[in-house]
Amino acid sequence: MDLTYPPEAEAFRSEIRSWLEANLPEGWGTPGFSMTREERRAFNQAWTKKLFDGGWICASWPKEYGGKGLSLMESVVLNEEFARAEAPLRADFFGDTLVGPTILQWGTEEQKQQFIPGILNGTIAWCQGFSEPEAGSDLASLKTRAELDGDEWVINGQKVWTTQAQFADYIFLLARTDPDAPKHAGISYLLVPMKQPGIEVRPIPQVDGSADFNEVFFTNARCPVANVVGGVNNGWKVAMTTLGFERGSSSTTGYRRFLRELDEVIAAARANGRAQDPLVRQRLARAWSKVKIMEINGYRSLTDALNGTHHMAALGACNKMFWSEYHRETMELALDILGLDGQVLTGEITDEGDSRVQRGRSDYPVSDLQASFFFSRSETIWGGTAEIQRNIVGERVLGLAKEPKPA
């Protein structure tokens, strides 16, 4: 693991840092800096345009498709500087990190010309349609079907836990296009317009009142036959590449959000005296050591990516299992430290009546730590449960026999 960055990467770092200083609002990142709801909304709208004009959105993409063609090291430095400044780097998460790279790798030239510009400038919002009520960890068991009708696919079925579906313009989904083929072989990857008859989105309210997750029902919904990515019945292979994108360039920044959050937990423990409890101190030390392990593993992942010595599926399974279980454990520690205060709604209410961190209900103002506690419960499930990640590690890293299938 070599922590020395080449001179050209450090020169690029200076360029990015100068751009951020020139374009972020005055006082950004300093103690006490805050924005009203209107100011935040205006910033988000203006910031996406500034990112696009600066060429920072999807900067690792080829120049002919609007990117800067950055090398892996340059992409790492870009991520590090935006993370250091706590500045947004995405126009649309699902477009930037998942479906966009998938289209670039598997899509036709017509699909690239149709969809890539809208991803880059943030005018197309996406959601992901993989999981189903009976096909979560065993994704290949999905039952949503797409049948060819002239020059369109007719889609029937249901997806669940679909984040941001209520705001999306398109959904990239997996559907069974050959019911007689083996379950991994009869699936296609489709780009389906969301704003059409036959698609119903039902939010799934969470305990804090938010509803980022949704059920999506398809009843004779349609999409063009040309919107298959990677070829008919090749969707499983395409989907596996979607799930593997962006791990290299974000390898040295992923730990930072956990470190910032842990600082809040430690501050809360100091404020109410729980930091003097030796058992609490031990749990805090354990949490800090795990964040440091994430940081070190990030540099190991980067070294492997640069040297071409990594096994992405196994490495991704290890990392996802580690951070998701860490986060759930640490958020339980946070609530233990808060004690009965953790059962009281302590978020702030703005003049407009919306809570500072609450997306769903203005009468349920959770704090940052309370919101993180709620969300951490889902993180060991989405993207492959911790149990499934253990199977991957056991079979692909340790060479153990496959888990017996149920009778």
MARTI-847118 format. One record per residue (C-alpha): residue number from 1; chain; x, y, z; residue in three letters. Coordinates in nm, 2 decimals. Layout:
BEGIN
{rec NUM,A,{X,Y,Z},ala}
...
***
This chain:
BEGIN
{rec 1,A,{0.00,0.00,0.00},met}
{rec 2,A,{0.17,0.32,-0.13},asp}
{rec 3,A,{0.02,0.64,0.02},leu}
{rec 4,A,{0.24,0.87,-0.19},thr}
{rec 5,A,{0.04,1.03,-0.47},tyr}
{rec 6,A,{0.22,1.11,-0.80},pro}
{rec 7,A,{0.31,1.48,-0.86},pro}
{rec 8,A,{0.05,1.52,-1.14},glu}
{rec 9,A,{-0.22,1.40,-0.90},ala}
{rec 10,A,{-0.12,1.66,-0.64},glu}
{rec 11,A,{-0.12,1.93,-0.91},ala}
{rec 12,A,{-0.47,1.83,-1.01},phe}
{rec 13,A,{-0.57,1.85,-0.64},arg}
{rec 14,A,{-0.46,2.21,-0.63},ser}
{rec 15,A,{-0.68,2.28,-0.94},glu}
{rec 16,A,{-0.99,2.13,-0.78},ile}
{rec 17,A,{-0.93,2.30,-0.45},arg}
{rec 18,A,{-0.90,2.64,-0.62},ser}
{rec 19,A,{-1.22,2.58,-0.81},trp}
{rec 20,A,{-1.41,2.49,-0.49},leu}
{rec 21,A,{-1.28,2.79,-0.31},glu}
{rec 22,A,{-1.40,3.01,-0.60},ala}
{rec 23,A,{-1.74,2.86,-0.64},asn}
{rec 24,A,{-1.87,2.75,-0.29},leu}
{rec 25,A,{-2.07,3.01,-0.09},pro}
{rec 26,A,{-1.86,3.24,0.13},glu}
{rec 27,A,{-1.81,3.09,0.47},gly}
{rec 28,A,{-1.89,2.73,0.35},trp}
{rec 29,A,{-1.76,2.48,0.60},gly}
{rec 30,A,{-1.67,2.73,0.87},thr}
{rec 31,A,{-1.82,2.69,1.23},pro}
{rec 32,A,{-2.17,2.83,1.25},gly}
{rec 33,A,{-2.23,2.84,0.87},phe}
{rec 34,A,{-2.59,2.77,0.78},ser}
{rec 35,A,{-2.85,2.83,0.51},met}
{rec 36,A,{-3.22,2.88,0.52},thr}
{rec 37,A,{-3.44,2.63,0.33},arg}
{rec 38,A,{-3.48,2.87,0.04},glu}
{rec 39,A,{-3.10,2.94,0.03},glu}
{rec 40,A,{-3.03,2.56,0.03},arg}
{rec 41,A,{-3.28,2.50,-0.25},arg}
{rec 42,A,{-3.13,2.78,-0.46},ala}
{rec 43,A,{-2.78,2.65,-0.39},phe}
{rec 44,A,{-2.87,2.30,-0.50},asn}
{rec 45,A,{-3.01,2.43,-0.82},gln}
{rec 46,A,{-2.72,2.65,-0.90},ala}
{rec 47,A,{-2.46,2.40,-0.78},trp}
{rec 48,A,{-2.56,2.13,-1.03},thr}
{rec 49,A,{-2.51,2.38,-1.31},lys}
{rec 50,A,{-2.18,2.49,-1.18},lys}
{rec 51,A,{-2.06,2.13,-1.15},leu}
{rec 52,A,{-2.18,2.06,-1.51},phe}
{rec 53,A,{-2.01,2.38,-1.64},asp}
{rec 54,A,{-1.69,2.29,-1.46},gly}
{rec 55,A,{-1.70,1.94,-1.60},gly}
{rec 56,A,{-1.69,1.77,-1.26},trp}
{rec 57,A,{-2.00,1.56,-1.29},ile}
{rec 58,A,{-1.89,1.21,-1.41},cys}
{rec 59,A,{-1.55,1.35,-1.48},ala}
{rec 60,A,{-1.40,1.00,-1.52},ser}
{rec 61,A,{-1.62,0.94,-1.83},trp}
{rec 62,A,{-1.47,0.96,-2.18},pro}
{rec 63,A,{-1.44,1.30,-2.32},lys}
{rec 64,A,{-1.65,1.21,-2.63},glu}
{rec 65,A,{-1.95,1.16,-2.39},tyr}
{rec 66,A,{-1.90,1.48,-2.19},gly}
{rec 67,A,{-1.65,1.36,-1.92},gly}
{rec 68,A,{-1.29,1.47,-1.86},lys}
{rec 69,A,{-1.15,1.12,-1.92},gly}
{rec 70,A,{-0.99,1.13,-1.57},leu}
{rec 71,A,{-0.75,0.85,-1.47},ser}
{rec 72,A,{-0.83,0.65,-1.16},leu}
{rec 73,A,{-0.59,0.86,-0.95},met}
{rec 74,A,{-0.74,1.18,-1.07},glu}
{rec 75,A,{-1.09,1.05,-0.99},ser}
{rec 76,A,{-0.97,0.96,-0.64},val}
{rec 77,A,{-0.82,1.31,-0.59},val}
{rec 78,A,{-1.15,1.46,-0.72},leu}
{rec 79,A,{-1.35,1.26,-0.47},asn}
{rec 80,A,{-1.11,1.34,-0.18},glu}
{rec 81,A,{-1.12,1.72,-0.24},glu}
{rec 82,A,{-1.50,1.74,-0.27},phe}
{rec 83,A,{-1.53,1.52,0.05},ala}
{rec 84,A,{-1.28,1.74,0.23},arg}
{rec 85,A,{-1.49,2.05,0.14},ala}
{rec 86,A,{-1.82,1.86,0.21},glu}
{rec 87,A,{-1.94,1.97,-0.13},ala}
{rec 88,A,{-2.19,1.77,-0.33},pro}
{rec 89,A,{-2.05,1.60,-0.64},leu}
{rec 90,A,{-2.35,1.43,-0.79},arg}
{rec 91,A,{-2.63,1.55,-1.01},ala}
{rec 92,A,{-2.83,1.22,-0.96},asp}
{rec 93,A,{-2.68,0.93,-0.77},phe}
{rec 94,A,{-2.85,0.65,-0.96},phe}
{rec 95,A,{-2.77,0.82,-1.30},gly}
{rec 96,A,{-2.41,0.92,-1.21},asp}
{rec 97,A,{-2.29,0.60,-1.04},thr}
{rec 98,A,{-2.50,0.32,-1.16},leu}
{rec 99,A,{-2.70,0.34,-1.48},val}
{rec 100,A,{-2.47,0.59,-1.66},gly}
{rec 101,A,{-2.16,0.38,-1.64},pro}
{rec 102,A,{-2.37,0.08,-1.73},thr}
{rec 103,A,{-2.49,0.25,-2.05},ile}
{rec 104,A,{-2.14,0.35,-2.13},leu}
{rec 105,A,{-2.02,0.00,-2.10},gln}
{rec 106,A,{-2.31,-0.20,-2.25},trp}
{rec 107,A,{-2.53,0.05,-2.43},gly}
{rec 108,A,{-2.57,0.12,-2.80},thr}
{rec 109,A,{-2.45,0.45,-2.95},glu}
{rec 110,A,{-2.81,0.56,-2.98},glu}
{rec 111,A,{-2.87,0.49,-2.61},gln}
{rec 112,A,{-2.56,0.68,-2.51},lys}
{rec 113,A,{-2.67,0.98,-2.72},gln}
{rec 114,A,{-3.02,0.97,-2.58},gln}
{rec 115,A,{-2.95,0.93,-2.21},phe}
{rec 116,A,{-2.59,1.04,-2.12},ile}
{rec 117,A,{-2.64,1.41,-2.17},pro}
{rec 118,A,{-2.94,1.42,-1.94},gly}
{rec 119,A,{-2.75,1.23,-1.67},ile}
{rec 120,A,{-2.46,1.47,-1.70},leu}
{rec 121,A,{-2.67,1.79,-1.67},asn}
{rec 122,A,{-2.91,1.65,-1.41},gly}
{rec 123,A,{-3.22,1.67,-1.61},thr}
{rec 124,A,{-3.31,1.30,-1.59},ile}
{rec 125,A,{-3.38,1.15,-1.25},ala}
{rec 126,A,{-3.34,0.77,-1.21},trp}
{rec 127,A,{-3.45,0.50,-0.98},cys}
{rec 128,A,{-3.34,0.13,-0.96},gln}
{rec 129,A,{-3.59,-0.15,-1.01},gly}
{rec 130,A,{-3.42,-0.47,-0.90},phe}
{rec 131,A,{-3.57,-0.60,-0.57},ser}
{rec 132,A,{-3.91,-0.76,-0.56},glu}
{rec 133,A,{-4.12,-0.89,-0.26},pro}
{rec 134,A,{-3.99,-1.25,-0.33},glu}
{rec 135,A,{-3.66,-1.16,-0.50},ala}
{rec 136,A,{-3.43,-0.96,-0.28},gly}
{rec 137,A,{-3.11,-1.14,-0.19},ser}
{rec 138,A,{-3.20,-1.41,-0.44},asp}
{rec 139,A,{-3.25,-1.15,-0.71},leu}
{rec 140,A,{-3.25,-1.40,-1.00},ala}
{rec 141,A,{-3.59,-1.53,-0.87},ser}
{rec 142,A,{-3.76,-1.21,-0.99},leu}
{rec 143,A,{-4.10,-1.24,-1.15},lys}
{rec 144,A,{-4.16,-0.91,-1.32},thr}
{rec 145,A,{-4.21,-1.00,-1.69},arg}
{rec 146,A,{-4.16,-0.81,-2.01},ala}
{rec 147,A,{-4.33,-0.94,-2.33},glu}
{rec 148,A,{-4.26,-0.81,-2.68},leu}
{rec 149,A,{-4.55,-0.64,-2.85},asp}
{rec 150,A,{-4.44,-0.50,-3.18},gly}
{rec 151,A,{-4.17,-0.24,-3.11},asp}
{rec 152,A,{-4.25,-0.21,-2.74},glu}
{rec 153,A,{-4.20,-0.42,-2.42},trp}
{rec 154,A,{-4.51,-0.47,-2.21},val}
{rec 155,A,{-4.42,-0.49,-1.85},ile}
{rec 156,A,{-4.62,-0.65,-1.56},asn}
{rec 157,A,{-4.50,-0.70,-1.21},gly}
{rec 158,A,{-4.39,-0.53,-0.89},gln}
{rec 159,A,{-4.07,-0.38,-0.75},lys}
{rec 160,A,{-4.01,-0.29,-0.39},val}
{rec 161,A,{-3.78,-0.07,-0.18},trp}
{rec 162,A,{-3.74,0.15,-0.49},thr}
{rec 163,A,{-3.56,0.46,-0.36},thr}
{rec 164,A,{-3.68,0.80,-0.50},gln}
{rec 165,A,{-3.93,0.63,-0.74},ala}
{rec 166,A,{-4.18,0.91,-0.68},gln}
{rec 167,A,{-3.94,1.16,-0.83},phe}
{rec 168,A,{-3.78,0.95,-1.11},ala}
{rec 169,A,{-3.82,1.01,-1.48},asp}
{rec 170,A,{-3.68,0.66,-1.57},tyr}
{rec 171,A,{-3.63,0.33,-1.39},ile}
{rec 172,A,{-3.36,0.08,-1.49},phe}
{rec 173,A,{-3.51,-0.25,-1.41},leu}
{rec 174,A,{-3.46,-0.62,-1.45},leu}
{rec 175,A,{-3.75,-0.82,-1.61},ala}
{rec 176,A,{-3.79,-1.18,-1.71},arg}
{rec 177,A,{-3.81,-1.18,-2.09},thr}
{rec 178,A,{-3.77,-1.56,-2.14},asp}
{rec 179,A,{-3.97,-1.75,-1.87},pro}
{rec 180,A,{-3.85,-2.09,-2.01},asp}
{rec 181,A,{-3.48,-2.01,-1.97},ala}
{rec 182,A,{-3.28,-2.09,-1.66},pro}
{rec 183,A,{-3.35,-1.81,-1.41},lys}
{rec 184,A,{-3.02,-1.63,-1.46},his}
{rec 185,A,{-3.04,-1.65,-1.84},ala}
{rec 186,A,{-3.39,-1.52,-1.92},gly}
{rec 187,A,{-3.35,-1.17,-1.77},ile}
{rec 188,A,{-3.32,-0.84,-1.96},ser}
{rec 189,A,{-3.21,-0.49,-1.84},tyr}
{rec 190,A,{-3.46,-0.23,-1.95},leu}
{rec 191,A,{-3.48,0.15,-1.93},leu}
{rec 192,A,{-3.85,0.23,-1.87},val}
{rec 193,A,{-4.01,0.57,-1.86},pro}
{rec 194,A,{-4.18,0.63,-1.52},met}
{rec 195,A,{-4.43,0.90,-1.62},lys}
{rec 196,A,{-4.69,0.68,-1.81},gln}
{rec 197,A,{-5.02,0.50,-1.75},pro}
{rec 198,A,{-4.97,0.16,-1.59},gly}
{rec 199,A,{-4.71,0.26,-1.33},ile}
{rec 200,A,{-4.82,0.32,-0.98},glu}
{rec 201,A,{-4.58,0.43,-0.70},val}
{rec 202,A,{-4.68,0.37,-0.34},arg}
{rec 203,A,{-4.45,0.52,-0.08},pro}
{rec 204,A,{-4.35,0.30,0.22},ile}
{rec 205,A,{-4.37,0.53,0.52},pro}
{rec 206,A,{-4.09,0.48,0.77},gln}
{rec 207,A,{-4.11,0.52,1.15},val}
{rec 208,A,{-3.98,0.87,1.12},asp}
{rec 209,A,{-4.25,0.97,0.87},gly}
{rec 210,A,{-4.01,0.98,0.57},ser}
{rec 211,A,{-4.08,0.78,0.26},ala}
{rec 212,A,{-3.78,0.75,0.03},asp}
{rec 213,A,{-3.86,0.38,-0.03},phe}
{rec 214,A,{-4.15,0.28,-0.25},asn}
{rec 215,A,{-4.33,-0.01,-0.40},glu}
{rec 216,A,{-4.38,0.02,-0.78},val}
{rec 217,A,{-4.65,-0.17,-0.96},phe}
{rec 218,A,{-4.64,-0.23,-1.34},phe}
{rec 219,A,{-4.96,-0.30,-1.52},thr}
{rec 220,A,{-4.91,-0.32,-1.90},asn}
{rec 221,A,{-4.65,-0.05,-1.87},ala}
{rec 222,A,{-4.44,0.00,-2.19},arg}
{rec 223,A,{-4.10,0.09,-2.30},cys}
{rec 224,A,{-3.94,0.09,-2.65},pro}
{rec 225,A,{-3.78,-0.23,-2.77},val}
{rec 226,A,{-3.46,-0.03,-2.82},ala}
{rec 227,A,{-3.43,0.04,-2.45},asn}
{rec 228,A,{-3.28,-0.30,-2.37},val}
{rec 229,A,{-2.92,-0.25,-2.25},val}
{rec 230,A,{-2.66,-0.52,-2.33},gly}
{rec 231,A,{-2.89,-0.74,-2.54},gly}
{rec 232,A,{-3.21,-0.94,-2.47},val}
{rec 233,A,{-3.17,-1.21,-2.20},asn}
{rec 234,A,{-2.83,-1.07,-2.10},asn}
{rec 235,A,{-2.96,-0.86,-1.81},gly}
{rec 236,A,{-2.80,-1.06,-1.53},trp}
{rec 237,A,{-2.45,-1.00,-1.66},lys}
{rec 238,A,{-2.53,-0.63,-1.72},val}
{rec 239,A,{-2.68,-0.59,-1.37},ala}
{rec 240,A,{-2.37,-0.74,-1.20},met}
{rec 241,A,{-2.15,-0.47,-1.36},thr}
{rec 242,A,{-2.40,-0.20,-1.25},thr}
{rec 243,A,{-2.35,-0.32,-0.89},leu}
{rec 244,A,{-1.97,-0.30,-0.92},gly}
{rec 245,A,{-1.92,0.06,-1.04},phe}
{rec 246,A,{-1.75,0.34,-0.85},glu}
{rec 247,A,{-1.58,0.13,-0.58},arg}
{rec 248,A,{-1.23,0.23,-0.69},gly}
{rec 249,A,{-1.26,0.61,-0.71},ser}
{rec 250,A,{-1.45,0.64,-0.38},ser}
{rec 251,A,{-1.22,0.40,-0.19},ser}
{rec 252,A,{-1.04,0.67,0.01},thr}
{rec 253,A,{-1.34,0.88,0.09},thr}
{rec 254,A,{-1.61,0.63,0.20},gly}
{rec 255,A,{-1.50,0.63,0.57},tyr}
{rec 256,A,{-1.53,1.01,0.61},arg}
{rec 257,A,{-1.90,1.02,0.66},arg}
{rec 258,A,{-1.87,0.77,0.94},phe}
{rec 259,A,{-1.58,0.96,1.10},leu}
{rec 260,A,{-1.79,1.29,1.10},arg}
{rec 261,A,{-2.08,1.11,1.25},glu}
{rec 262,A,{-1.87,0.94,1.51},leu}
{rec 263,A,{-1.74,1.28,1.62},asp}
{rec 264,A,{-2.10,1.38,1.69},glu}
{rec 265,A,{-2.15,1.07,1.90},val}
{rec 266,A,{-1.84,1.14,2.10},ile}
{rec 267,A,{-1.94,1.50,2.15},ala}
{rec 268,A,{-2.28,1.38,2.28},ala}
{rec 269,A,{-2.11,1.14,2.52},ala}
{rec 270,A,{-1.89,1.43,2.65},arg}
{rec 271,A,{-2.18,1.66,2.68},ala}
{rec 272,A,{-2.39,1.44,2.90},asn}
{rec 273,A,{-2.11,1.28,3.10},gly}
{rec 274,A,{-2.14,0.93,2.94},arg}
{rec 275,A,{-1.78,0.95,2.81},ala}
{rec 276,A,{-1.67,0.89,3.17},gln}
{rec 277,A,{-1.83,0.54,3.17},asp}
{rec 278,A,{-1.55,0.29,3.10},pro}
{rec 279,A,{-1.79,0.06,2.90},leu}
{rec 280,A,{-1.90,0.35,2.68},val}
{rec 281,A,{-1.54,0.46,2.63},arg}
{rec 282,A,{-1.46,0.10,2.53},gln}
{rec 283,A,{-1.74,0.10,2.27},arg}
{rec 284,A,{-1.64,0.44,2.14},leu}
{rec 285,A,{-1.28,0.31,2.10},ala}
{rec 286,A,{-1.41,0.01,1.92},arg}
{rec 287,A,{-1.61,0.23,1.68},ala}
{rec 288,A,{-1.31,0.46,1.62},trp}
{rec 289,A,{-1.08,0.16,1.54},ser}
{rec 290,A,{-1.34,0.03,1.29},lys}
{rec 291,A,{-1.35,0.36,1.11},val}
{rec 292,A,{-0.97,0.35,1.09},lys}
{rec 293,A,{-0.99,0.00,0.94},ile}
{rec 294,A,{-1.23,0.14,0.68},met}
{rec 295,A,{-0.97,0.41,0.59},glu}
{rec 296,A,{-0.68,0.17,0.57},ile}
{rec 297,A,{-0.89,-0.08,0.37},asn}
{rec 298,A,{-0.98,0.20,0.13},gly}
{rec 299,A,{-0.61,0.26,0.05},tyr}
{rec 300,A,{-0.56,-0.12,0.01},arg}
{rec 301,A,{-0.86,-0.12,-0.23},ser}
{rec 302,A,{-0.71,0.17,-0.43},leu}
{rec 303,A,{-0.37,-0.01,-0.44},thr}
{rec 304,A,{-0.54,-0.32,-0.57},asp}
{rec 305,A,{-0.73,-0.13,-0.83},ala}
{rec 306,A,{-0.42,0.05,-0.96},leu}
{rec 307,A,{-0.23,-0.28,-0.97},asn}
{rec 308,A,{-0.52,-0.49,-1.11},gly}
{rec 309,A,{-0.48,-0.74,-0.83},thr}
{rec 310,A,{-0.83,-0.70,-0.67},his}
{rec 311,A,{-1.13,-0.93,-0.68},his}
{rec 312,A,{-1.41,-0.68,-0.70},met}
{rec 313,A,{-1.70,-0.91,-0.60},ala}
{rec 314,A,{-1.53,-1.05,-0.29},ala}
{rec 315,A,{-1.38,-0.71,-0.20},leu}
{rec 316,A,{-1.71,-0.53,-0.23},gly}
{rec 317,A,{-1.88,-0.80,-0.02},ala}
{rec 318,A,{-1.63,-0.77,0.26},cys}
{rec 319,A,{-1.65,-0.39,0.26},asn}
{rec 320,A,{-2.02,-0.37,0.24},lys}
{rec 321,A,{-2.07,-0.62,0.52},met}
{rec 322,A,{-1.81,-0.44,0.74},phe}
{rec 323,A,{-1.94,-0.08,0.71},trp}
{rec 324,A,{-2.31,-0.16,0.73},ser}
{rec 325,A,{-2.27,-0.37,1.04},glu}
{rec 326,A,{-2.04,-0.11,1.19},tyr}
{rec 327,A,{-2.30,0.17,1.13},his}
{rec 328,A,{-2.59,-0.03,1.28},arg}
{rec 329,A,{-2.38,-0.11,1.59},glu}
{rec 330,A,{-2.25,0.25,1.63},thr}
{rec 331,A,{-2.60,0.40,1.59},met}
{rec 332,A,{-2.72,0.17,1.87},glu}
{rec 333,A,{-2.43,0.31,2.08},leu}
{rec 334,A,{-2.54,0.66,1.99},ala}
{rec 335,A,{-2.90,0.59,2.12},leu}
{rec 336,A,{-2.75,0.43,2.44},asp}
{rec 337,A,{-2.54,0.74,2.50},ile}
{rec 338,A,{-2.84,0.97,2.45},leu}
{rec 339,A,{-3.05,0.75,2.69},gly}
{rec 340,A,{-3.40,0.88,2.74},leu}
{rec 341,A,{-3.32,1.19,2.55},asp}
{rec 342,A,{-3.28,0.97,2.25},gly}
{rec 343,A,{-3.65,0.89,2.27},gln}
{rec 344,A,{-3.74,1.26,2.25},val}
{rec 345,A,{-3.77,1.44,1.92},leu}
{rec 346,A,{-3.48,1.68,1.93},thr}
{rec 347,A,{-3.46,1.80,1.57},gly}
{rec 348,A,{-3.50,2.17,1.49},glu}
{rec 349,A,{-3.80,2.32,1.31},ile}
{rec 350,A,{-3.75,2.59,1.06},thr}
{rec 351,A,{-3.98,2.89,1.02},asp}
{rec 352,A,{-4.14,2.72,0.72},glu}
{rec 353,A,{-4.25,2.43,0.94},gly}
{rec 354,A,{-4.02,2.16,0.81},asp}
{rec 355,A,{-3.77,1.98,1.03},ser}
{rec 356,A,{-3.41,2.05,0.96},arg}
{rec 357,A,{-3.33,1.69,0.87},val}
{rec 358,A,{-3.67,1.53,0.82},gln}
{rec 359,A,{-3.79,1.47,0.46},arg}
{rec 360,A,{-4.13,1.33,0.55},gly}
{rec 361,A,{-4.32,1.50,0.83},arg}
{rec 362,A,{-4.29,1.85,0.97},ser}
{rec 363,A,{-4.44,1.72,1.30},asp}
{rec 364,A,{-4.17,1.46,1.36},tyr}
{rec 365,A,{-3.84,1.65,1.38},pro}
{rec 366,A,{-3.57,1.39,1.44},val}
{rec 367,A,{-3.21,1.49,1.50},ser}
{rec 368,A,{-2.92,1.39,1.28},asp}
{rec 369,A,{-2.83,1.10,1.50},leu}
{rec 370,A,{-3.19,0.98,1.53},gln}
{rec 371,A,{-3.23,0.99,1.15},ala}
{rec 372,A,{-2.91,0.79,1.11},ser}
{rec 373,A,{-3.02,0.54,1.36},phe}
{rec 374,A,{-3.34,0.48,1.16},phe}
{rec 375,A,{-3.16,0.45,0.83},phe}
{rec 376,A,{-2.88,0.23,0.96},ser}
{rec 377,A,{-3.14,-0.05,1.02},arg}
{rec 378,A,{-3.18,-0.08,0.64},ser}
{rec 379,A,{-2.81,-0.07,0.54},glu}
{rec 380,A,{-2.74,-0.43,0.63},thr}
{rec 381,A,{-3.03,-0.53,0.39},ile}
{rec 382,A,{-3.01,-0.31,0.08},trp}
{rec 383,A,{-2.74,-0.39,-0.18},gly}
{rec 384,A,{-2.73,-0.75,-0.06},gly}
{rec 385,A,{-2.79,-0.86,0.30},thr}
{rec 386,A,{-2.50,-0.92,0.54},ala}
{rec 387,A,{-2.58,-1.29,0.53},glu}
{rec 388,A,{-2.55,-1.29,0.15},ile}
{rec 389,A,{-2.22,-1.10,0.17},gln}
{rec 390,A,{-2.09,-1.37,0.40},arg}
{rec 391,A,{-2.18,-1.64,0.15},asn}
{rec 392,A,{-1.99,-1.45,-0.12},ile}
{rec 393,A,{-1.68,-1.42,0.10},val}
{rec 394,A,{-1.70,-1.78,0.21},gly}
{rec 395,A,{-1.74,-1.92,-0.14},glu}
{rec 396,A,{-1.52,-1.68,-0.35},arg}
{rec 397,A,{-1.25,-1.59,-0.10},val}
{rec 398,A,{-1.23,-1.88,0.14},leu}
{rec 399,A,{-1.33,-2.15,-0.12},gly}
{rec 400,A,{-1.59,-2.30,0.10},leu}
{rec 401,A,{-1.87,-2.52,-0.04},ala}
{rec 402,A,{-2.19,-2.34,-0.15},lys}
{rec 403,A,{-2.47,-2.31,0.10},glu}
{rec 404,A,{-2.71,-2.60,0.05},pro}
{rec 405,A,{-3.03,-2.49,-0.12},lys}
{rec 406,A,{-3.36,-2.54,0.07},pro}
{rec 407,A,{-3.55,-2.85,-0.02},ala}
***
